[in-house]
Amino acid sequence: MKNLVGVIMIMKDMNVKPNYSELERIYEVDRHLIKEIYVTEIMLNLT
């Protein structure tokens, strides 16, 4: 899970929207959880 957060942060820094379904297959985590992590990372960096 820690690696997934790192990958999402790198994608965010590169302004690339992640493919949630592809990340779900790679990391075997629900795509809704991946989106929640992505949105949370964006909101944390806006403040």
mmCIF file as gemmi writes it, N, C-alpha and C atoms, coordinates in Angstrom:
data_model
loop_
_atom_site.group_PDB
_atom_site.id
_atom_site.type_symbol
_atom_site.label_atom_id
_atom_site.label_alt_id
_atom_site.label_comp_id
_atom_site.label_asym_id
_atom_site.label_entity_id
_atom_site.label_seq_id
_atom_site.pdbx_PDB_ins_code
_atom_site.Cartn_x
_atom_site.Cartn_y
_atom_site.Cartn_z
_atom_site.occupancy
_atom_site.B_iso_or_equiv
_atom_site.pdbx_formal_charge
_atom_site.auth_seq_id
_atom_site.auth_asym_id
_atom_site.pdbx_PDB_model_num
ATOM 1 N N . MET Axp A 1 ? 0.828 -1.196 0 1 0 ? 1 A 1
ATOM 2 C CA . MET Axp A 1 ? 0 0 0 1 0 ? 1 A 1
ATOM 3 C C . MET Axp A 1 ? 0.868 1.254 0 1 0 ? 1 A 1
ATOM 4 N N . LYS Axp A 2 ? 1.999 1.197 0.703 1 0 ? 2 A 1
ATOM 5 C CA . LYS Axp A 2 ? 2.888 2.346 0.773 1 0 ? 2 A 1
ATOM 6 C C . LYS Axp A 2 ? 3.416 2.697 -0.615 1 0 ? 2 A 1
ATOM 7 N N . ASN Axp A 3 ? 3.737 1.674 -1.4 1 0 ? 3 A 1
ATOM 8 C CA . ASN Axp A 3 ? 4.229 1.89 -2.756 1 0 ? 3 A 1
ATOM 9 C C . ASN Axp A 3 ? 3.157 2.534 -3.628 1 0 ? 3 A 1
ATOM 10 N N . LEU Axp A 4 ? 1.912 2.157 -3.437 1 0 ? 4 A 1
ATOM 11 C CA . LEU Axp A 4 ? 0.805 2.715 -4.204 1 0 ? 4 A 1
ATOM 12 C C . LEU Axp A 4 ? 0.691 4.211 -3.961 1 0 ? 4 A 1
ATOM 13 N N . VAL Axp A 5 ? 0.795 4.635 -2.726 1 0 ? 5 A 1
ATOM 14 C CA . VAL Axp A 5 ? 0.713 6.059 -2.397 1 0 ? 5 A 1
ATOM 15 C C . VAL Axp A 5 ? 1.853 6.811 -3.076 1 0 ? 5 A 1
ATOM 16 N N . GLY Axp A 6 ? 3.037 6.235 -3.085 1 0 ? 6 A 1
ATOM 17 C CA . GLY Axp A 6 ? 4.177 6.852 -3.752 1 0 ? 6 A 1
ATOM 18 C C . GLY Axp A 6 ? 3.954 7.004 -5.244 1 0 ? 6 A 1
ATOM 19 N N . VAL Axp A 7 ? 3.409 5.975 -5.861 1 0 ? 7 A 1
ATOM 20 C CA . VAL Axp A 7 ? 3.125 6.021 -7.298 1 0 ? 7 A 1
ATOM 21 C C . VAL Axp A 7 ? 2.09 7.097 -7.59 1 0 ? 7 A 1
ATOM 22 N N . ILE Axp A 8 ? 1.07 7.184 -6.763 1 0 ? 8 A 1
ATOM 23 C CA . ILE Axp A 8 ? 0.032 8.201 -6.955 1 0 ? 8 A 1
ATOM 24 C C . ILE Axp A 8 ? 0.623 9.598 -6.797 1 0 ? 8 A 1
ATOM 25 N N . MET Axp A 9 ? 1.502 9.787 -5.826 1 0 ? 9 A 1
ATOM 26 C CA . MET Axp A 9 ? 2.128 11.097 -5.627 1 0 ? 9 A 1
ATOM 27 C C . MET Axp A 9 ? 2.998 11.472 -6.827 1 0 ? 9 A 1
ATOM 28 N N . ILE Axp A 10 ? 3.72 10.51 -7.385 1 0 ? 10 A 1
ATOM 29 C CA . ILE Axp A 10 ? 4.543 10.775 -8.569 1 0 ? 10 A 1
ATOM 30 C C . ILE Axp A 10 ? 3.657 11.153 -9.75 1 0 ? 10 A 1
ATOM 31 N N . MET Axp A 11 ? 2.558 10.43 -9.937 1 0 ? 11 A 1
ATOM 32 C CA . MET Axp A 11 ? 1.638 10.748 -11.029 1 0 ? 11 A 1
ATOM 33 C C . MET Axp A 11 ? 1.071 12.15 -10.865 1 0 ? 11 A 1
ATOM 34 N N . LYS Axp A 12 ? 0.735 12.499 -9.631 1 0 ? 12 A 1
ATOM 35 C CA . LYS Axp A 12 ? 0.184 13.821 -9.356 1 0 ? 12 A 1
ATOM 36 C C . LYS Axp A 12 ? 1.208 14.9 -9.669 1 0 ? 12 A 1
ATOM 37 N N . ASP Axp A 13 ? 2.46 14.676 -9.28 1 0 ? 13 A 1
ATOM 38 C CA . ASP Axp A 13 ? 3.524 15.643 -9.548 1 0 ? 13 A 1
ATOM 39 C C . ASP Axp A 13 ? 3.766 15.821 -11.047 1 0 ? 13 A 1
ATOM 40 N N . MET Axp A 14 ? 3.534 14.767 -11.817 1 0 ? 14 A 1
ATOM 41 C CA . MET Axp A 14 ? 3.726 14.819 -13.269 1 0 ? 14 A 1
ATOM 42 C C . MET Axp A 14 ? 2.456 15.277 -13.987 1 0 ? 14 A 1
ATOM 43 N N . ASN Axp A 15 ? 1.408 15.619 -13.226 1 0 ? 15 A 1
ATOM 44 C CA . ASN Axp A 15 ? 0.112 16.031 -13.775 1 0 ? 15 A 1
ATOM 45 C C . ASN Axp A 15 ? -0.488 14.967 -14.687 1 0 ? 15 A 1
ATOM 46 N N . VAL Axp A 16 ? -0.363 13.708 -14.266 1 0 ? 16 A 1
ATOM 47 C CA . VAL Axp A 16 ? -0.929 12.58 -15 1 0 ? 16 A 1
ATOM 48 C C . VAL Axp A 16 ? -2.062 12.008 -14.161 1 0 ? 16 A 1
ATOM 49 N N . LYS Axp A 17 ? -3.247 11.906 -14.762 1 0 ? 17 A 1
ATOM 50 C CA . LYS Axp A 17 ? -4.371 11.316 -14.05 1 0 ? 17 A 1
ATOM 51 C C . LYS Axp A 17 ? -4.211 9.798 -14.078 1 0 ? 17 A 1
ATOM 52 N N . PRO Axp A 18 ? -4.262 9.152 -12.915 1 0 ? 18 A 1
ATOM 53 C CA . PRO Axp A 18 ? -4.047 7.703 -12.884 1 0 ? 18 A 1
ATOM 54 C C . PRO Axp A 18 ? -5.213 6.922 -13.488 1 0 ? 18 A 1
ATOM 55 N N . ASN Axp A 19 ? -4.891 5.793 -14.075 1 0 ? 19 A 1
ATOM 56 C CA . ASN Axp A 19 ? -5.898 4.86 -14.555 1 0 ? 19 A 1
ATOM 57 C C . ASN Axp A 19 ? -6.219 3.945 -13.37 1 0 ? 19 A 1
ATOM 58 N N . TYR Axp A 20 ? -7.337 4.209 -12.725 1 0 ? 20 A 1
ATOM 59 C CA . TYR Axp A 20 ? -7.683 3.506 -11.49 1 0 ? 20 A 1
ATOM 60 C C . TYR Axp A 20 ? -7.828 2.002 -11.709 1 0 ? 20 A 1
ATOM 61 N N . SER Axp A 21 ? -8.392 1.609 -12.835 1 0 ? 21 A 1
ATOM 62 C CA . SER Axp A 21 ? -8.583 0.184 -13.107 1 0 ? 21 A 1
ATOM 63 C C . SER Axp A 21 ? -7.251 -0.532 -13.292 1 0 ? 21 A 1
ATOM 64 N N . GLU Axp A 22 ? -6.313 0.123 -13.968 1 0 ? 22 A 1
ATOM 65 C CA . GLU Axp A 22 ? -4.995 -0.483 -14.175 1 0 ? 22 A 1
ATOM 66 C C . GLU Axp A 22 ? -4.254 -0.614 -12.842 1 0 ? 22 A 1
ATOM 67 N N . LEU Axp A 23 ? -4.317 0.42 -12.018 1 0 ? 23 A 1
ATOM 68 C CA . LEU Axp A 23 ? -3.667 0.358 -10.708 1 0 ? 23 A 1
ATOM 69 C C . LEU Axp A 23 ? -4.328 -0.702 -9.824 1 0 ? 23 A 1
ATOM 70 N N . GLU Axp A 24 ? -5.643 -0.884 -9.999 1 0 ? 24 A 1
ATOM 71 C CA . GLU Axp A 24 ? -6.355 -1.925 -9.25 1 0 ? 24 A 1
ATOM 72 C C . GLU Axp A 24 ? -5.794 -3.302 -9.594 1 0 ? 24 A 1
ATOM 73 N N . ARG Axp A 25 ? -5.54 -3.539 -10.878 1 0 ? 25 A 1
ATOM 74 C CA . ARG Axp A 25 ? -4.993 -4.829 -11.3 1 0 ? 25 A 1
ATOM 75 C C . ARG Axp A 25 ? -3.573 -5.032 -10.78 1 0 ? 25 A 1
ATOM 76 N N . ILE Axp A 26 ? -2.773 -3.984 -10.811 1 0 ? 26 A 1
ATOM 77 C CA . ILE Axp A 26 ? -1.373 -4.1 -10.401 1 0 ? 26 A 1
ATOM 78 C C . ILE Axp A 26 ? -1.248 -4.31 -8.896 1 0 ? 26 A 1
ATOM 79 N N . TYR Axp A 27 ? -1.956 -3.487 -8.113 1 0 ? 27 A 1
ATOM 80 C CA . TYR Axp A 27 ? -1.783 -3.502 -6.659 1 0 ? 27 A 1
ATOM 81 C C . TYR Axp A 27 ? -2.851 -4.298 -5.918 1 0 ? 27 A 1
ATOM 82 N N . GLU Axp A 28 ? -3.844 -4.816 -6.655 1 0 ? 28 A 1
ATOM 83 C CA . GLU Axp A 28 ? -4.924 -5.619 -6.07 1 0 ? 28 A 1
ATOM 84 C C . GLU Axp A 28 ? -5.628 -4.876 -4.935 1 0 ? 28 A 1
ATOM 85 N N . VAL Axp A 29 ? -5.95 -3.609 -5.223 1 0 ? 29 A 1
ATOM 86 C CA . VAL Axp A 29 ? -6.672 -2.749 -4.286 1 0 ? 29 A 1
ATOM 87 C C . VAL Axp A 29 ? -7.878 -2.198 -5.041 1 0 ? 29 A 1
ATOM 88 N N . ASP Axp A 30 ? -8.998 -2.007 -4.346 1 0 ? 30 A 1
ATOM 89 C CA . ASP Axp A 30 ? -10.21 -1.5 -4.977 1 0 ? 30 A 1
ATOM 90 C C . ASP Axp A 30 ? -9.959 -0.134 -5.619 1 0 ? 30 A 1
ATOM 91 N N . ARG Axp A 31 ? -10.477 0.067 -6.836 1 0 ? 31 A 1
ATOM 92 C CA . ARG Axp A 31 ? -10.226 1.318 -7.553 1 0 ? 31 A 1
ATOM 93 C C . ARG Axp A 31 ? -10.852 2.52 -6.864 1 0 ? 31 A 1
ATOM 94 N N . HIS Axp A 32 ? -11.912 2.297 -6.099 1 0 ? 32 A 1
ATOM 95 C CA . HIS Axp A 32 ? -12.522 3.402 -5.357 1 0 ? 32 A 1
ATOM 96 C C . HIS Axp A 32 ? -11.587 3.886 -4.249 1 0 ? 32 A 1
ATOM 97 N N . LEU Axp A 33 ? -10.868 2.971 -3.639 1 0 ? 33 A 1
ATOM 98 C CA . LEU Axp A 33 ? -9.88 3.339 -2.625 1 0 ? 33 A 1
ATOM 99 C C . LEU Axp A 33 ? -8.728 4.105 -3.268 1 0 ? 33 A 1
ATOM 100 N N . ILE Axp A 34 ? -8.313 3.69 -4.454 1 0 ? 34 A 1
ATOM 101 C CA . ILE Axp A 34 ? -7.236 4.383 -5.161 1 0 ? 34 A 1
ATOM 102 C C . ILE Axp A 34 ? -7.658 5.811 -5.476 1 0 ? 34 A 1
ATOM 103 N N . LYS Axp A 35 ? -8.89 5.997 -5.932 1 0 ? 35 A 1
ATOM 104 C CA . LYS Axp A 35 ? -9.378 7.348 -6.224 1 0 ? 35 A 1
ATOM 105 C C . LYS Axp A 35 ? -9.435 8.179 -4.953 1 0 ? 35 A 1
ATOM 106 N N . GLU Axp A 36 ? -9.869 7.582 -3.86 1 0 ? 36 A 1
ATOM 107 C CA . GLU Axp A 36 ? -9.93 8.301 -2.585 1 0 ? 36 A 1
ATOM 108 C C . GLU Axp A 36 ? -8.531 8.766 -2.162 1 0 ? 36 A 1
ATOM 109 N N . ILE Axp A 37 ? -7.54 7.913 -2.324 1 0 ? 37 A 1
ATOM 110 C CA . ILE Axp A 37 ? -6.158 8.286 -1.999 1 0 ? 37 A 1
ATOM 111 C C . ILE Axp A 37 ? -5.712 9.429 -2.901 1 0 ? 37 A 1
ATOM 112 N N . TYR Axp A 38 ? -6.004 9.35 -4.189 1 0 ? 38 A 1
ATOM 113 C CA . TYR Axp A 38 ? -5.611 10.379 -5.154 1 0 ? 38 A 1
ATOM 114 C C . TYR Axp A 38 ? -6.238 11.725 -4.799 1 0 ? 38 A 1
ATOM 115 N N . VAL Axp A 39 ? -7.537 11.735 -4.539 1 0 ? 39 A 1
ATOM 116 C CA . VAL Axp A 39 ? -8.24 12.977 -4.204 1 0 ? 39 A 1
ATOM 117 C C . VAL Axp A 39 ? -7.729 13.532 -2.88 1 0 ? 39 A 1
ATOM 118 N N . THR Axp A 40 ? -7.477 12.679 -1.91 1 0 ? 40 A 1
ATOM 119 C CA . THR Axp A 40 ? -6.961 13.117 -0.614 1 0 ? 40 A 1
ATOM 120 C C . THR Axp A 40 ? -5.592 13.763 -0.766 1 0 ? 40 A 1
ATOM 121 N N . GLU Axp A 41 ? -4.722 13.183 -1.581 1 0 ? 41 A 1
ATOM 122 C CA . GLU Axp A 41 ? -3.39 13.755 -1.81 1 0 ? 41 A 1
ATOM 123 C C . GLU Axp A 41 ? -3.499 15.134 -2.447 1 0 ? 41 A 1
ATOM 124 N N . ILE Axp A 42 ? -4.42 15.303 -3.385 1 0 ? 42 A 1
ATOM 125 C CA . ILE Axp A 42 ? -4.605 16.606 -4.027 1 0 ? 42 A 1
ATOM 126 C C . ILE Axp A 42 ? -5.095 17.623 -3.005 1 0 ? 42 A 1
ATOM 127 N N . MET Axp A 43 ? -6.08 17.244 -2.187 1 0 ? 43 A 1
ATOM 128 C CA . MET Axp A 43 ? -6.637 18.178 -1.208 1 0 ? 43 A 1
ATOM 129 C C . MET Axp A 43 ? -5.612 18.551 -0.144 1 0 ? 43 A 1
ATOM 130 N N . LEU Axp A 44 ? -4.769 17.618 0.254 1 0 ? 44 A 1
ATOM 131 C CA . LEU Axp A 44 ? -3.752 17.913 1.266 1 0 ? 44 A 1
ATOM 132 C C . LEU Axp A 44 ? -2.714 18.895 0.741 1 0 ? 44 A 1
ATOM 133 N N . ASN Axp A 45 ? -2.425 18.838 -0.545 1 0 ? 45 A 1
ATOM 134 C CA . ASN Axp A 45 ? -1.41 19.717 -1.116 1 0 ? 45 A 1
ATOM 135 C C . ASN Axp A 45 ? -1.956 21.079 -1.518 1 0 ? 45 A 1
ATOM 136 N N . LEU Axp A 46 ? -3.269 21.267 -1.5 1 0 ? 46 A 1
ATOM 137 C CA . LEU Axp A 46 ? -3.846 22.565 -1.83 1 0 ? 46 A 1
ATOM 138 C C . LEU Axp A 46 ? -3.781 23.535 -0.661 1 0 ? 46 A 1
ATOM 139 N N . THR Axp A 47 ? -3.715 23.004 0.546 1 0 ? 47 A 1
ATOM 140 C CA . THR Axp A 47 ? -3.723 23.886 1.718 1 0 ? 47 A 1
ATOM 141 C C . THR Axp A 47 ? -2.36 24.418 2.031 1 0 ? 47 A 1
